[in-house]
Amino acid sequence: MVKVADLPSFDAADYLDSEEAIAAYLNAIMEENDDALLASALGDIAKARGMTQIAKDAGFGRESLYKALREGANPRYDTIAKVIQALGLKLTVTSK
């Protein structure tokens, strides 16, 4: 029997190593329509790209950004928008 403690930990940031991977990940997250999940995903992307630099570019302290983008967080839209801009990303809307 395998114990949970024996399993390797999963960190999505380890797999976000290209613009294509980041776009696919963020598009999949957006399909879920869950603001807390979006915040967590942006945290994964920021971690993959370097949280300290993303925090600086977005105008936040590193610890503040970690708190805003942690799992279960509910950041304001302006925080999300600043992080998206700092990541060099752009959200677009299309019709279904």
GUBAPA-194938 format. One record per atom (N, C-alpha, C): atom name; residue in three letters; x, y, z. Coordinates in steps of 0.02 Angstrom, whole numbers, plus 50000, padded with zeros to 5 digits. Atoms other than C-alpha are relative to their C-alpha. Last residue first. Example, Ala and Ser with C-alpha at 12.3 -4.5 7.8 and 13.67 -1.06 7.14 Angstrom:
BEGIN
<r><a>N</a><r>SER</r><c1>49958</c1><c2>49941</c2><c3>49997</c3></r>
<r><a>CA</a><r>SER</r><c1>50684</c1><c2>49947</c2><c3>50357</c3></r>
<r><a>C</a><r>SER</r><c1>49961</c1><c2>50055</c2><c3>50037</c3></r>
<r><a>N</a><r>ALA</r><c1>50045</c1><c2>49941</c2><c3>50000</c3></r>
<r><a>CA</a><r>ALA</r><c1>50615</c1><c2>49775</c2><c3>50390</c3></r>
<r><a>C</a><r>ALA</r><c1>50045</c1><c2>50060</c2><c3>50000</c3></r>
//
This chain:
BEGIN
<r><a>N</a><r>LYS</r><c1>50002</c1><c2>50073</c2><c3>49997</c3></r>
<r><a>CA</a><r>LYS</r><c1>49044</c1><c2>51537</c2><c3>48655</c3></r>
<r><a>C</a><r>LYS</r><c1>49983</c1><c2>49974</c2><c3>49934</c3></r>
<r><a>N</a><r>SER</r><c1>50067</c1><c2>50027</c2><c3>49989</c3></r>
<r><a>CA</a><r>SER</r><c1>49093</c1><c2>51716</c2><c3>48622</c3></r>
<r><a>C</a><r>SER</r><c1>50002</c1><c2>49925</c2><c3>49998</c3></r>
<r><a>N</a><r>THR</r><c1>50031</c1><c2>50022</c2><c3>50062</c3></r>
<r><a>CA</a><r>THR</r><c1>49272</c1><c2>51769</c2><c3>48645</c3></r>
<r><a>C</a><r>THR</r><c1>49930</c1><c2>49976</c2><c3>50016</c3></r>
<r><a>N</a><r>VAL</r><c1>50067</c1><c2>50028</c2><c3>49995</c3></r>
<r><a>CA</a><r>VAL</r><c1>49356</c1><c2>51869</c2><c3>48781</c3></r>
<r><a>C</a><r>VAL</r><c1>49976</c1><c2>49981</c2><c3>49931</c3></r>
<r><a>N</a><r>THR</r><c1>50047</c1><c2>49979</c2><c3>50053</c3></r>
<r><a>CA</a><r>THR</r><c1>49541</c1><c2>51904</c2><c3>48793</c3></r>
<r><a>C</a><r>THR</r><c1>49934</c1><c2>49964</c2><c3>50010</c3></r>
<r><a>N</a><r>LEU</r><c1>50062</c1><c2>50039</c2><c3>50002</c3></r>
<r><a>CA</a><r>LEU</r><c1>49661</c1><c2>51901</c2><c3>48938</c3></r>
<r><a>C</a><r>LEU</r><c1>49956</c1><c2>50027</c2><c3>49944</c3></r>
<r><a>N</a><r>LYS</r><c1>50059</c1><c2>49961</c2><c3>50017</c3></r>
<r><a>CA</a><r>LYS</r><c1>49835</c1><c2>51969</c2><c3>48906</c3></r>
<r><a>C</a><r>LYS</r><c1>49940</c1><c2>49953</c2><c3>49999</c3></r>
<r><a>N</a><r>LEU</r><c1>50056</c1><c2>50037</c2><c3>50028</c3></r>
<r><a>CA</a><r>LEU</r><c1>49998</c1><c2>51906</c2><c3>48978</c3></r>
<r><a>C</a><r>LEU</r><c1>49943</c1><c2>50048</c2><c3>49984</c3></r>
<r><a>N</a><r>GLY</r><c1>49996</c1><c2>49992</c2><c3>50073</c3></r>
<r><a>CA</a><r>GLY</r><c1>50165</c1><c2>51991</c2><c3>49006</c3></r>
<r><a>C</a><r>GLY</r><c1>49945</c1><c2>49963</c2><c3>49965</c3></r>
<r><a>N</a><r>LEU</r><c1>49980</c1><c2>50064</c2><c3>50031</c3></r>
<r><a>CA</a><r>LEU</r><c1>50174</c1><c2>51920</c2><c3>49182</c3></r>
<r><a>C</a><r>LEU</r><c1>50007</c1><c2>50005</c2><c3>49924</c3></r>
<r><a>N</a><r>ALA</r><c1>49931</c1><c2>50013</c2><c3>49981</c3></r>
<r><a>CA</a><r>ALA</r><c1>50172</c1><c2>52096</c2><c3>49253</c3></r>
<r><a>C</a><r>ALA</r><c1>50027</c1><c2>49935</c2><c3>49970</c3></r>
<r><a>N</a><r>GLN</r><c1>49957</c1><c2>49955</c2><c3>50038</c3></r>
<r><a>CA</a><r>GLN</r><c1>50012</c1><c2>52130</c2><c3>49155</c3></r>
<r><a>C</a><r>GLN</r><c1>50074</c1><c2>49988</c2><c3>50016</c3></r>
<r><a>N</a><r>ILE</r><c1>50003</c1><c2>50021</c2><c3>50070</c3></r>
<r><a>CA</a><r>ILE</r><c1>49928</c1><c2>51975</c2><c3>49224</c3></r>
<r><a>C</a><r>ILE</r><c1>50044</c1><c2>50045</c2><c3>49957</c3></r>
<r><a>N</a><r>VAL</r><c1>49958</c1><c2>50060</c2><c3>50005</c3></r>
<r><a>CA</a><r>VAL</r><c1>49987</c1><c2>52022</c2><c3>49399</c3></r>
<r><a>C</a><r>VAL</r><c1>50001</c1><c2>49975</c2><c3>49927</c3></r>
<r><a>N</a><r>LYS</r><c1>49930</c1><c2>49980</c2><c3>49994</c3></r>
<r><a>CA</a><r>LYS</r><c1>49917</c1><c2>52198</c2><c3>49384</c3></r>
<r><a>C</a><r>LYS</r><c1>50047</c1><c2>49941</c2><c3>49992</c3></r>
<r><a>N</a><r>ALA</r><c1>49980</c1><c2>49964</c2><c3>50060</c3></r>
<r><a>CA</a><r>ALA</r><c1>49750</c1><c2>52133</c2><c3>49319</c3></r>
<r><a>C</a><r>ALA</r><c1>50073</c1><c2>50021</c2><c3>50002</c3></r>
<r><a>N</a><r>ILE</r><c1>49995</c1><c2>50048</c2><c3>50055</c3></r>
<r><a>CA</a><r>ILE</r><c1>49734</c1><c2>52004</c2><c3>49458</c3></r>
<r><a>C</a><r>ILE</r><c1>50025</c1><c2>50035</c2><c3>49937</c3></r>
<r><a>N</a><r>THR</r><c1>49940</c1><c2>50040</c2><c3>49986</c3></r>
<r><a>CA</a><r>THR</r><c1>49770</c1><c2>52136</c2><c3>49590</c3></r>
<r><a>C</a><r>THR</r><c1>50012</c1><c2>49950</c2><c3>49944</c3></r>
<r><a>N</a><r>ASP</r><c1>49942</c1><c2>49959</c2><c3>50017</c3></r>
<r><a>CA</a><r>ASP</r><c1>49645</c1><c2>52255</c2><c3>49509</c3></r>
<r><a>C</a><r>ASP</r><c1>50065</c1><c2>49964</c2><c3>50016</c3></r>
<r><a>N</a><r>TYR</r><c1>49986</c1><c2>50001</c2><c3>50072</c3></r>
<r><a>CA</a><r>TYR</r><c1>49515</c1><c2>52117</c2><c3>49510</c3></r>
<r><a>C</a><r>TYR</r><c1>50062</c1><c2>50040</c2><c3>49983</c3></r>
<r><a>N</a><r>ARG</r><c1>50040</c1><c2>49952</c2><c3>50039</c3></r>
<r><a>CA</a><r>ARG</r><c1>49526</c1><c2>52097</c2><c3>49698</c3></r>
<r><a>C</a><r>ARG</r><c1>50020</c1><c2>49997</c2><c3>49927</c3></r>
<r><a>N</a><r>PRO</r><c1>49972</c1><c2>49934</c2><c3>50014</c3></r>
<r><a>CA</a><r>PRO</r><c1>49606</c1><c2>51941</c2><c3>49770</c3></r>
<r><a>C</a><r>PRO</r><c1>49951</c1><c2>50044</c2><c3>49961</c3></r>
<r><a>N</a><r>ASN</r><c1>50053</c1><c2>49967</c2><c3>50038</c3></r>
<r><a>CA</a><r>ASN</r><c1>49505</c1><c2>51796</c2><c3>49844</c3></r>
<r><a>C</a><r>ASN</r><c1>50023</c1><c2>50072</c2><c3>49984</c3></r>
<r><a>N</a><r>ALA</r><c1>50002</c1><c2>49927</c2><c3>49994</c3></r>
<r><a>CA</a><r>ALA</r><c1>49635</c1><c2>51676</c2><c3>49910</c3></r>
<r><a>C</a><r>ALA</r><c1>49944</c1><c2>50028</c2><c3>49956</c3></r>
<r><a>N</a><r>GLY</r><c1>50055</c1><c2>49977</c2><c3>49959</c3></r>
<r><a>CA</a><r>GLY</r><c1>49593</c1><c2>51491</c2><c3>49923</c3></r>
<r><a>C</a><r>GLY</r><c1>49995</c1><c2>50075</c2><c3>50009</c3></r>
<r><a>N</a><r>GLU</r><c1>50060</c1><c2>50040</c2><c3>50009</c3></r>
<r><a>CA</a><r>GLU</r><c1>49762</c1><c2>51434</c2><c3>49859</c3></r>
<r><a>C</a><r>GLU</r><c1>49946</c1><c2>50023</c2><c3>50048</c3></r>
<r><a>N</a><r>ARG</r><c1>49998</c1><c2>50067</c2><c3>49971</c3></r>
<r><a>CA</a><r>ARG</r><c1>49888</c1><c2>51574</c2><c3>49873</c3></r>
<r><a>C</a><r>ARG</r><c1>49933</c1><c2>49964</c2><c3>49987</c3></r>
<r><a>N</a><r>LEU</r><c1>50006</c1><c2>50052</c2><c3>50050</c3></r>
<r><a>CA</a><r>LEU</r><c1>49890</c1><c2>51718</c2><c3>49751</c3></r>
<r><a>C</a><r>LEU</r><c1>50003</c1><c2>49929</c2><c3>50028</c3></r>
<r><a>N</a><r>ALA</r><c1>50055</c1><c2>49986</c2><c3>50046</c3></r>
<r><a>CA</a><r>ALA</r><c1>49857</c1><c2>51865</c2><c3>49866</c3></r>
<r><a>C</a><r>ALA</r><c1>49987</c1><c2>49943</c2><c3>49951</c3></r>
<r><a>N</a><r>LYS</r><c1>50064</c1><c2>50004</c2><c3>49964</c3></r>
<r><a>CA</a><r>LYS</r><c1>49965</c1><c2>51794</c2><c3>50005</c3></r>
<r><a>C</a><r>LYS</r><c1>49941</c1><c2>50010</c2><c3>49953</c3></r>
<r><a>N</a><r>TYR</r><c1>50010</c1><c2>50070</c2><c3>49981</c3></r>
<r><a>CA</a><r>TYR</r><c1>50113</c1><c2>51761</c2><c3>49888</c3></r>
<r><a>C</a><r>TYR</r><c1>49932</c1><c2>49992</c2><c3>50035</c3></r>
<r><a>N</a><r>LEU</r><c1>50022</c1><c2>50035</c2><c3>50061</c3></r>
<r><a>CA</a><r>LEU</r><c1>50091</c1><c2>51935</c2><c3>49816</c3></r>
<r><a>C</a><r>LEU</r><c1>49988</c1><c2>49926</c2><c3>50014</c3></r>
<r><a>N</a><r>SER</r><c1>50069</c1><c2>49980</c2><c3>50014</c3></r>
<r><a>CA</a><r>SER</r><c1>50097</c1><c2>52014</c2><c3>49988</c3></r>
<r><a>C</a><r>SER</r><c1>49973</c1><c2>49964</c2><c3>49939</c3></r>
<r><a>N</a><r>GLU</r><c1>50044</c1><c2>50035</c2><c3>49952</c3></r>
<r><a>CA</a><r>GLU</r><c1>50253</c1><c2>51914</c2><c3>50030</c3></r>
<r><a>C</a><r>GLU</r><c1>49927</c1><c2>50017</c2><c3>49988</c3></r>
<r><a>N</a><r>ARG</r><c1>50001</c1><c2>50071</c2><c3>50016</c3></r>
<r><a>CA</a><r>ARG</r><c1>50341</c1><c2>51975</c2><c3>49872</c3></r>
<r><a>C</a><r>ARG</r><c1>49952</c1><c2>49961</c2><c3>50046</c3></r>
<r><a>N</a><r>GLY</r><c1>49946</c1><c2>50035</c2><c3>49966</c3></r>
<r><a>CA</a><r>GLY</r><c1>50294</c1><c2>52156</c2><c3>49900</c3></r>
<r><a>C</a><r>GLY</r><c1>49993</c1><c2>49926</c2><c3>49985</c3></r>
<r><a>N</a><r>PHE</r><c1>50015</c1><c2>50032</c2><c3>49936</c3></r>
<r><a>CA</a><r>PHE</r><c1>50179</c1><c2>52224</c2><c3>49767</c3></r>
<r><a>C</a><r>PHE</r><c1>50064</c1><c2>49977</c2><c3>50033</c3></r>
<r><a>N</a><r>GLY</r><c1>50006</c1><c2>49949</c2><c3>49949</c3></r>
<r><a>CA</a><r>GLY</r><c1>50195</c1><c2>52345</c2><c3>49621</c3></r>
<r><a>C</a><r>GLY</r><c1>49981</c1><c2>49973</c2><c3>50069</c3></r>
<r><a>N</a><r>ALA</r><c1>50071</c1><c2>49987</c2><c3>49987</c3></r>
<r><a>CA</a><r>ALA</r><c1>50158</c1><c2>52222</c2><c3>49482</c3></r>
<r><a>C</a><r>ALA</r><c1>49989</c1><c2>50052</c2><c3>50054</c3></r>
<r><a>N</a><r>ASP</r><c1>50031</c1><c2>49973</c2><c3>50061</c3></r>
<r><a>CA</a><r>ASP</r><c1>50336</c1><c2>52229</c2><c3>49414</c3></r>
<r><a>C</a><r>ASP</r><c1>49926</c1><c2>50017</c2><c3>50010</c3></r>
<r><a>N</a><r>LYS</r><c1>49972</c1><c2>49933</c2><c3>50012</c3></r>
<r><a>CA</a><r>LYS</r><c1>50408</c1><c2>52206</c2><c3>49589</c3></r>
<r><a>C</a><r>LYS</r><c1>49965</c1><c2>50033</c2><c3>49941</c3></r>
<r><a>N</a><r>ALA</r><c1>50026</c1><c2>49956</c2><c3>49947</c3></r>
<r><a>CA</a><r>ALA</r><c1>50294</c1><c2>52060</c2><c3>49627</c3></r>
<r><a>C</a><r>ALA</r><c1>50023</c1><c2>50071</c2><c3>49989</c3></r>
<r><a>N</a><r>ILE</r><c1>50070</c1><c2>49988</c2><c3>50016</c3></r>
<r><a>CA</a><r>ILE</r><c1>50337</c1><c2>51981</c2><c3>49459</c3></r>
<r><a>C</a><r>ILE</r><c1>49968</c1><c2>50046</c2><c3>50052</c3></r>
<r><a>N</a><r>GLN</r><c1>50003</c1><c2>49952</c2><c3>50056</c3></r>
<r><a>CA</a><r>GLN</r><c1>50522</c1><c2>52003</c2><c3>49495</c3></r>
<r><a>C</a><r>GLN</r><c1>49928</c1><c2>50016</c2><c3>49981</c3></r>
<r><a>N</a><r>THR</r><c1>49973</c1><c2>49936</c2><c3>49979</c3></r>
<r><a>CA</a><r>THR</r><c1>50512</c1><c2>51921</c2><c3>49666</c3></r>
<r><a>C</a><r>THR</r><c1>49994</c1><c2>50052</c2><c3>49945</c3></r>
<r><a>N</a><r>MET</r><c1>50048</c1><c2>49962</c2><c3>49960</c3></r>
<r><a>CA</a><r>MET</r><c1>50396</c1><c2>51782</c2><c3>49608</c3></r>
<r><a>C</a><r>MET</r><c1>50025</c1><c2>50069</c2><c3>50019</c3></r>
<r><a>N</a><r>GLY</r><c1>49961</c1><c2>49964</c2><c3>49950</c3></r>
<r><a>CA</a><r>GLY</r><c1>50512</c1><c2>51719</c2><c3>49472</c3></r>
<r><a>C</a><r>GLY</r><c1>49955</c1><c2>50048</c2><c3>50039</c3></r>
<r><a>N</a><r>ARG</r><c1>49963</c1><c2>49946</c2><c3>50031</c3></r>
<r><a>CA</a><r>ARG</r><c1>50439</c1><c2>51652</c2><c3>49310</c3></r>
<r><a>C</a><r>ARG</r><c1>50044</c1><c2>50039</c2><c3>50048</c3></r>
<r><a>N</a><r>ALA</r><c1>49960</c1><c2>50028</c2><c3>50055</c3></r>
<r><a>CA</a><r>ALA</r><c1>50382</c1><c2>51483</c2><c3>49374</c3></r>
<r><a>C</a><r>ALA</r><c1>50044</c1><c2>50054</c2><c3>49969</c3></r>
<r><a>N</a><r>LYS</r><c1>49946</c1><c2>50040</c2><c3>49970</c3></r>
<r><a>CA</a><r>LYS</r><c1>50325</c1><c2>51562</c2><c3>49538</c3></r>
<r><a>C</a><r>LYS</r><c1>50046</c1><c2>49972</c2><c3>49946</c3></r>
<r><a>N</a><r>ALA</r><c1>49952</c1><c2>49952</c2><c3>49972</c3></r>
<r><a>CA</a><r>ALA</r><c1>50226</c1><c2>51693</c2><c3>49443</c3></r>
<r><a>C</a><r>ALA</r><c1>50059</c1><c2>49963</c2><c3>50032</c3></r>
<r><a>N</a><r>ILE</r><c1>49964</c1><c2>49970</c2><c3>50057</c3></r>
<r><a>CA</a><r>ILE</r><c1>50144</c1><c2>51555</c2><c3>49341</c3></r>
<r><a>C</a><r>ILE</r><c1>50052</c1><c2>50049</c2><c3>50025</c3></r>
<r><a>N</a><r>ASP</r><c1>49957</c1><c2>50052</c2><c3>50029</c3></r>
<r><a>CA</a><r>ASP</r><c1>50098</c1><c2>51455</c2><c3>49496</c3></r>
<r><a>C</a><r>ASP</r><c1>50042</c1><c2>50029</c2><c3>49943</c3></r>
<r><a>N</a><r>GLY</r><c1>49945</c1><c2>50010</c2><c3>49954</c3></r>
<r><a>CA</a><r>GLY</r><c1>50033</c1><c2>51613</c2><c3>49581</c3></r>
<r><a>C</a><r>GLY</r><c1>50049</c1><c2>49947</c2><c3>49974</c3></r>
<r><a>N</a><r>LEU</r><c1>49955</c1><c2>49943</c2><c3>50012</c3></r>
<r><a>CA</a><r>LEU</r><c1>49929</c1><c2>51651</c2><c3>49427</c3></r>
<r><a>C</a><r>LEU</r><c1>50060</c1><c2>49996</c2><c3>50047</c3></r>
<r><a>N</a><r>ALA</r><c1>49964</c1><c2>50014</c2><c3>50063</c3></r>
<r><a>CA</a><r>ALA</r><c1>49858</c1><c2>51476</c2><c3>49446</c3></r>
<r><a>C</a><r>ALA</r><c1>50048</c1><c2>50057</c2><c3>49983</c3></r>
<r><a>N</a><r>SER</r><c1>49950</c1><c2>50051</c2><c3>49987</c3></r>
<r><a>CA</a><r>SER</r><c1>49815</c1><c2>51508</c2><c3>49629</c3></r>
<r><a>C</a><r>SER</r><c1>50041</c1><c2>49985</c2><c3>49937</c3></r>
<r><a>N</a><r>ALA</r><c1>49948</c1><c2>49969</c2><c3>49959</c3></r>
<r><a>CA</a><r>ALA</r><c1>49726</c1><c2>51670</c2><c3>49586</c3></r>
<r><a>C</a><r>ALA</r><c1>50057</c1><c2>49950</c2><c3>50013</c3></r>
<r><a>N</a><r>LEU</r><c1>49963</c1><c2>49955</c2><c3>50043</c3></r>
<r><a>CA</a><r>LEU</r><c1>49630</c1><c2>51583</c2><c3>49447</c3></r>
<r><a>C</a><r>LEU</r><c1>50058</c1><c2>50033</c2><c3>50038</c3></r>
<r><a>N</a><r>LEU</r><c1>49957</c1><c2>50043</c2><c3>50041</c3></r>
<r><a>CA</a><r>LEU</r><c1>49580</c1><c2>51443</c2><c3>49565</c3></r>
<r><a>C</a><r>LEU</r><c1>50042</c1><c2>50042</c2><c3>49952</c3></r>
<r><a>N</a><r>ALA</r><c1>49946</c1><c2>50024</c2><c3>49956</c3></r>
<r><a>CA</a><r>ALA</r><c1>49514</c1><c2>51571</c2><c3>49688</c3></r>
<r><a>C</a><r>ALA</r><c1>50049</c1><c2>49956</c2><c3>49962</c3></r>
<r><a>N</a><r>ASP</r><c1>49952</c1><c2>49947</c2><c3>49987</c3></r>
<r><a>CA</a><r>ASP</r><c1>49417</c1><c2>51658</c2><c3>49550</c3></r>
<r><a>C</a><r>ASP</r><c1>50057</c1><c2>49979</c2><c3>50046</c3></r>
<r><a>N</a><r>ASP</r><c1>49990</c1><c2>50000</c2><c3>49928</c3></r>
<r><a>CA</a><r>ASP</r><c1>49333</c1><c2>51499</c2><c3>49488</c3></r>
<r><a>C</a><r>ASP</r><c1>50055</c1><c2>50051</c2><c3>50016</c3></r>
<r><a>N</a><r>ASN</r><c1>50038</c1><c2>49943</c2><c3>49974</c3></r>
<r><a>CA</a><r>ASN</r><c1>49261</c1><c2>51502</c2><c3>49312</c3></r>
<r><a>C</a><r>ASN</r><c1>50002</c1><c2>50004</c2><c3>50077</c3></r>
<r><a>N</a><r>GLU</r><c1>50030</c1><c2>50020</c2><c3>49936</c3></r>
<r><a>CA</a><r>GLU</r><c1>49330</c1><c2>51327</c2><c3>49276</c3></r>
<r><a>C</a><r>GLU</r><c1>49958</c1><c2>50055</c2><c3>50031</c3></r>
<r><a>N</a><r>GLU</r><c1>50060</c1><c2>50040</c2><c3>50015</c3></r>
<r><a>CA</a><r>GLU</r><c1>49362</c1><c2>51368</c2><c3>49092</c3></r>
<r><a>C</a><r>GLU</r><c1>49963</c1><c2>49981</c2><c3>50064</c3></r>
<r><a>N</a><r>MET</r><c1>50054</c1><c2>49953</c2><c3>50014</c3></r>
<r><a>CA</a><r>MET</r><c1>49484</c1><c2>51504</c2><c3>49150</c3></r>
<r><a>C</a><r>MET</r><c1>49934</c1><c2>49963</c2><c3>49985</c3></r>
<r><a>N</a><r>ILE</r><c1>50023</c1><c2>49973</c2><c3>49937</c3></r>
<r><a>CA</a><r>ILE</r><c1>49594</c1><c2>51369</c2><c3>49226</c3></r>
<r><a>C</a><r>ILE</r><c1>49940</c1><c2>50047</c2><c3>49989</c3></r>
<r><a>N</a><r>ALA</r><c1>50036</c1><c2>50054</c2><c3>49965</c3></r>
<r><a>CA</a><r>ALA</r><c1>49607</c1><c2>51276</c2><c3>49061</c3></r>
<r><a>C</a><r>ALA</r><c1>49972</c1><c2>50026</c2><c3>50066</c3></r>
<r><a>N</a><r>ASN</r><c1>50063</c1><c2>50010</c2><c3>50035</c3></r>
<r><a>CA</a><r>ASN</r><c1>49653</c1><c2>51439</c2><c3>48972</c3></r>
<r><a>C</a><r>ASN</r><c1>49958</c1><c2>49945</c2><c3>50033</c3></r>
<r><a>N</a><r>LEU</r><c1>50045</c1><c2>49945</c2><c3>49982</c3></r>
<r><a>CA</a><r>LEU</r><c1>49784</c1><c2>51476</c2><c3>49105</c3></r>
<r><a>C</a><r>LEU</r><c1>49933</c1><c2>49994</c2><c3>49965</c3></r>
<r><a>N</a><r>TYR</r><c1>50019</c1><c2>50006</c2><c3>49929</c3></r>
<r><a>CA</a><r>TYR</r><c1>49865</c1><c2>51306</c2><c3>49086</c3></r>
<r><a>C</a><r>TYR</r><c1>49950</c1><c2>50054</c2><c3>50019</c3></r>
<r><a>N</a><r>ALA</r><c1>50045</c1><c2>50058</c2><c3>49994</c3></r>
<r><a>CA</a><r>ALA</r><c1>49864</c1><c2>51312</c2><c3>48896</c3></r>
<r><a>C</a><r>ALA</r><c1>49975</c1><c2>49992</c2><c3>50071</c3></r>
<r><a>N</a><r>ALA</r><c1>50063</c1><c2>49982</c2><c3>50031</c3></r>
<r><a>CA</a><r>ALA</r><c1>49938</c1><c2>51488</c2><c3>48896</c3></r>
<r><a>C</a><r>ALA</r><c1>49949</c1><c2>49943</c2><c3>50006</c3></r>
<r><a>N</a><r>ILE</r><c1>50033</c1><c2>49951</c2><c3>49957</c3></r>
<r><a>CA</a><r>ILE</r><c1>50074</c1><c2>51440</c2><c3>49021</c3></r>
<r><a>C</a><r>ILE</r><c1>49931</c1><c2>50018</c2><c3>49971</c3></r>
<r><a>N</a><r>ALA</r><c1>50023</c1><c2>50035</c2><c3>49940</c3></r>
<r><a>CA</a><r>ALA</r><c1>50120</c1><c2>51284</c2><c3>48925</c3></r>
<r><a>C</a><r>ALA</r><c1>49962</c1><c2>50047</c2><c3>50046</c3></r>
<r><a>N</a><r>GLU</r><c1>50055</c1><c2>50044</c2><c3>50020</c3></r>
<r><a>CA</a><r>GLU</r><c1>50129</c1><c2>51381</c2><c3>48761</c3></r>
<r><a>C</a><r>GLU</r><c1>49971</c1><c2>49963</c2><c3>50060</c3></r>
<r><a>N</a><r>GLU</r><c1>50059</c1><c2>49957</c2><c3>50008</c3></r>
<r><a>CA</a><r>GLU</r><c1>50235</c1><c2>51519</c2><c3>48839</c3></r>
<r><a>C</a><r>GLU</r><c1>49939</c1><c2>49958</c2><c3>49981</c3></r>
<r><a>N</a><r>SER</r><c1>50004</c1><c2>49968</c2><c3>50066</c3></r>
<r><a>CA</a><r>SER</r><c1>50357</c1><c2>51386</c2><c3>48897</c3></r>
<r><a>C</a><r>SER</r><c1>49937</c1><c2>50043</c2><c3>49997</c3></r>
<r><a>N</a><r>ASP</r><c1>49934</c1><c2>49983</c2><c3>50025</c3></r>
<r><a>CA</a><r>ASP</r><c1>50419</c1><c2>51308</c2><c3>49059</c3></r>
<r><a>C</a><r>ASP</r><c1>50001</c1><c2>50030</c2><c3>49930</c3></r>
<r><a>N</a><r>LEU</r><c1>50016</c1><c2>49939</c2><c3>50037</c3></r>
<r><a>CA</a><r>LEU</r><c1>50260</c1><c2>51297</c2><c3>49159</c3></r>
<r><a>C</a><r>LEU</r><c1>50064</c1><c2>50030</c2><c3>49972</c3></r>
<r><a>N</a><r>TYR</r><c1>50019</c1><c2>50018</c2><c3>50068</c3></r>
<r><a>CA</a><r>TYR</r><c1>50288</c1><c2>51117</c2><c3>49213</c3></r>
<r><a>C</a><r>TYR</r><c1>49985</c1><c2>50060</c2><c3>49955</c3></r>
<r><a>N</a><r>ASP</r><c1>49946</c1><c2>50040</c2><c3>50030</c3></r>
<r><a>CA</a><r>ASP</r><c1>50383</c1><c2>51147</c2><c3>49376</c3></r>
<r><a>C</a><r>ASP</r><c1>49986</c1><c2>49984</c2><c3>49926</c3></r>
<r><a>N</a><r>ALA</r><c1>49948</c1><c2>49955</c2><c3>50024</c3></r>
<r><a>CA</a><r>ALA</r><c1>50260</c1><c2>51286</c2><c3>49418</c3></r>
<r><a>C</a><r>ALA</r><c1>50057</c1><c2>49963</c2><c3>49966</c3></r>
<r><a>N</a><r>ALA</r><c1>50013</c1><c2>49982</c2><c3>50070</c3></r>
<r><a>CA</a><r>ALA</r><c1>50123</c1><c2>51155</c2><c3>49430</c3></r>
<r><a>C</a><r>ALA</r><c1>50054</c1><c2>50044</c2><c3>49971</c3></r>
<r><a>N</a><r>ASP</r><c1>49998</c1><c2>49928</c2><c3>50004</c3></r>
<r><a>CA</a><r>ASP</r><c1>50201</c1><c2>51090</c2><c3>49591</c3></r>
<r><a>C</a><r>ASP</r><c1>49992</c1><c2>50018</c2><c3>49926</c3></r>
<r><a>N</a><r>PHE</r><c1>50011</c1><c2>49973</c2><c3>50066</c3></r>
<r><a>CA</a><r>PHE</r><c1>50161</c1><c2>50911</c2><c3>49636</c3></r>
<r><a>C</a><r>PHE</r><c1>50001</c1><c2>50075</c2><c3>50004</c3></r>
<r><a>N</a><r>SER</r><c1>50046</c1><c2>49943</c2><c3>50002</c3></r>
<r><a>CA</a><r>SER</r><c1>50234</c1><c2>50829</c2><c3>49790</c3></r>
<r><a>C</a><r>SER</r><c1>49995</c1><c2>50026</c2><c3>49928</c3></r>
<r><a>N</a><r>PRO</r><c1>49966</c1><c2>49936</c2><c3>50012</c3></r>
<r><a>CA</a><r>PRO</r><c1>50308</c1><c2>50656</c2><c3>49773</c3></r>
<r><a>C</a><r>PRO</r><c1>49950</c1><c2>50057</c2><c3>49998</c3></r>
<r><a>N</a><r>LEU</r><c1>50008</c1><c2>49976</c2><c3>50069</c3></r>
<r><a>CA</a><r>LEU</r><c1>50209</c1><c2>50516</c2><c3>49854</c3></r>
<r><a>C</a><r>LEU</r><c1>50039</c1><c2>50065</c2><c3>49991</c3></r>
<r><a>N</a><r>ASP</r><c1>49946</c1><c2>50027</c2><c3>50043</c3></r>
<r><a>CA</a><r>ASP</r><c1>50277</c1><c2>50436</c2><c3>50012</c3></r>
<r><a>C</a><r>ASP</r><c1>49996</c1><c2>50025</c2><c3>49928</c3></r>
<r><a>N</a><r>ALA</r><c1>49938</c1><c2>49967</c2><c3>49981</c3></r>
<r><a>CA</a><r>ALA</r><c1>50171</c1><c2>50545</c2><c3>50129</c3></r>
<r><a>C</a><r>ALA</r><c1>50059</c1><c2>49977</c2><c3>49956</c3></r>
<r><a>N</a><r>VAL</r><c1>50001</c1><c2>49933</c2><c3>50029</c3></r>
<r><a>CA</a><r>VAL</r><c1>50016</c1><c2>50486</c2><c3>50037</c3></r>
<r><a>C</a><r>VAL</r><c1>50066</c1><c2>50035</c2><c3>50014</c3></r>
<r><a>N</a><r>LYS</r><c1>50021</c1><c2>49948</c2><c3>49954</c3></r>
<r><a>CA</a><r>LYS</r><c1>50058</c1><c2>50308</c2><c3>50085</c3></r>
<r><a>C</a><r>LYS</r><c1>50005</c1><c2>50067</c2><c3>49966</c3></r>
<r><a>N</a><r>VAL</r><c1>49962</c1><c2>49938</c2><c3>50005</c3></r>
<r><a>CA</a><r>VAL</r><c1>50065</c1><c2>50173</c2><c3>49954</c3></r>
<r><a>C</a><r>VAL</r><c1>49971</c1><c2>50051</c2><c3>50048</c3></r>
<r><a>N</a><r>MET</r><c1>50042</c1><c2>49941</c2><c3>50000</c3></r>
<r><a>CA</a><r>MET</r><c1>50000</c1><c2>50000</c2><c3>50000</c3></r>
<r><a>C</a><r>MET</r><c1>50045</c1><c2>50062</c2><c3>50000</c3></r>
//
